[in-house]
Amino acid sequence: MRLNEDERRFVAYLAERGGSAYLYEVRRALSMPHTSAWRIARRLQEMEVIESVKVRIGRRELLRIFLKRRLNPVKR
């Protein structure tokens, strides 16, 4: 499985945070637009790298992201 640079940054951020974060936290920390972060999350979920759960907090609906499994580093 090959991840592009943004996907690797996304996964690394989750790993640094203990394996979970809200999508808005990832987006802000990595300075990326909402749509880009959402698309990366969707691709990573399709690759079964992460899981996501919609969480309702008050009137807001947030996407909680969980790192599903550790990725093996690419050997060069």
VENPEDA-V869541 format. One line per field, one symbol per residue. psi: psi as a letter, one per 20 degrees, with the letter a starting at -180 (. if undefined). Layout:
psi: ???
This chain:
psi: ppqrghggggggggghjjiqrqghgggghjlqqggggghgggghghikhrqqppppociqoqopppohqqqpqpp.
